[in-house]
Amino acid sequence: MEVHAPHQPILSKKEFLVHLLAITIGLLIAVGIEGCVELYREHSLVKEARRTLRDEIQYNSDKMAGALPEIEKEKTSVADSIKFLTRIMENPKDKSAQHGSIQAGFSMVGLHDTAWKTAQATNALAYMPYAEAQRYSDIYGSQKDFTAQEEKLVEDEAQLFGVFAKTDFGHGDVTPEQASLALERYGVWRGHLIFVDVMAKVTAASDKAFLEGKEGPIVMGEQISQ
């Protein structure tokens, strides 16, 4: 808003006060209009952020619902491989101990976080109530932890394949030495997979609770047994 000088000299106190009042009213109107525009912009920004975040959380929730059974299968597969290798180590001369197989595979879950990053970049979270912004932070924090644990499985598989290549694993009977080296890598894999499973359940529970309008999970864990 521009403030212009009067077009003619002010000859009395009354004229001065009238001119000052006009300027004050004009400034107040301009500030009020600017405030309304900014408030509308913030409201639209938050509304769009809420919509896209909910859509993204729904997508991730669907992905996690399908991933949980697969993770259970992977845990069973690793456990079976550990049993097979342990049997060979404990019975090195028993040919029947060689009857079995090991598995070395897993699937990655592709979760999205574009809406979350956009909400941060546009500062939409700053215009939300603290509790609401914290809820989103908790949800995507759990997702980040899950992804970090999941990435460790890639290294586990690479390390296991390294053992296979080094020991010429799979050509003839499995020796106790080969079984020992592979068993060590499977043990690490199993440990990481347990944490993946825990974080997957936390992520799935957080997403589901949000979508249903409920409080998120507080503590989750899993008993580790030999």
Buried (B, 14 or more C-beta within 10 A) or exposed (E): EEEEEEEEEBEEEEEEEEEEEEBEEEEEEEEEEEEEEEEEEBEEBBEBBBEBBBEBBEBBBEBBEEBBEEBEEBBEBBEBBBEBBBBBBEEBEEEEBEEBEBBBEBEEBEBBBEBBEBBBEBEBBEBBEEEEBEBBEBBBBBBBBBBEBBEBBEEBBEEBEEBBEEBEBEEEEBBBEBBBBBBBBBEBBBBBBBBBBBBBBBBBBBBBBBEEEEEBBEEEEEEEEE
